[in-house]
Amino acid sequence: MIVRDSERGAILTVHVQPNASRTECVGVHGDALKIRLAAHPVDGAANDELIRFVAEQCVVPRANVQLQAGAEARRKRLCVKGITAQVLLARLIPQD
């Protein structure tokens, strides 16, 4: 499941691709949302860029986006407070 609601907010599973030319969501990758990050995976830069991107796209403060698992992996789990799973997906998945 890519995203689900919980009592603390929406729980999102992402697959990240660091070192991209720009930060963007490119769609579904298995059971995760694939996000390309314009940051290197050094000293937490890619995680910071992921949190910034998700917060900006979902129109929530950065403090509402917390990395729950996968700090040093491509596959990560985020908790986004103040938003439902349905709204989160609508704001992150690119519309053609």
N, C-alpha and C positions, 0 to 999 in steps of 0.2 A: 504494500500500500504506500503510495507516494506521500499522501498527507492525510492526517486524521485529527479530529477534534479531541481535546483532553480538557480536564478541569483547569489546567494552567494556560491553555492556548492551543494553537494549531501546531502539531508535530509534523515536521517536514523532513523527508529523506532526500538528500541531494548527492549527485556524483559531480565532482568538480574537475575541471581541466585548467590548471594554472598555465601561465605564460601565453595566454591568448592575446590577440591584437586588441580586443576590447571585451569588456564585461557584458555578458548577455546570457539569457536563458535560451537554450536551443531546442527544448522539448523533453520528451521522456526517454530515459535510458534504463531499460529493464523495469525495475520497480522503484526508480528514483527519478528526480528531475535533474537534467543535465544543465549545468551552468558553467560557461567559460569565464575565466577570471583573468583580467589584465593585471596580474600581480604574480610575483615569484613566490614559490612555497618556502620562503626563508624568513625566520624570526616572526612567524605568524602573520606575515603580510597578506597571504592569500585568504586566511581566515578573516582578517579585518576587512578585506575587500568584499568577501562573501556577505558578511554581516551588514556592511554599508549598502550593498546592492539590494539585498532582501528588504531591509528597512525602508530604503528609498522607494522601491517598487510597491511595497505594501502600505506606504504612507503611515508608518509607525516610527516612534523614536528608536534609535539604535539600541538603547537599553532594553527594549522589548524583544530583541532578537538575541537568543542565547544559544551557544554551541553546546549541545548535550553530549555528543559522542563523535569520535573521528577527528580529533584535533590535528593528527598527523597522518591522516589517510585521505584518499580521494573521496571515499564514501563518508558522508557526515549526516548527523541528525541535529536539526535545529528546533527550538521551541520559539514560536512567535506569539507573544501575548497581545491581546486586544484585537484579534482578528479570527474569523472562522476559517476552516479548511477550504470551504467553497470559495470564499472571497480571495483567499491567498492564492489559490490556483488560477483564478480569473486574472489576477494582477501580475502573476509571474509568467504564465505560458503565453508565448507570442501569438498574437492574432493576425491572421493573413488578410 
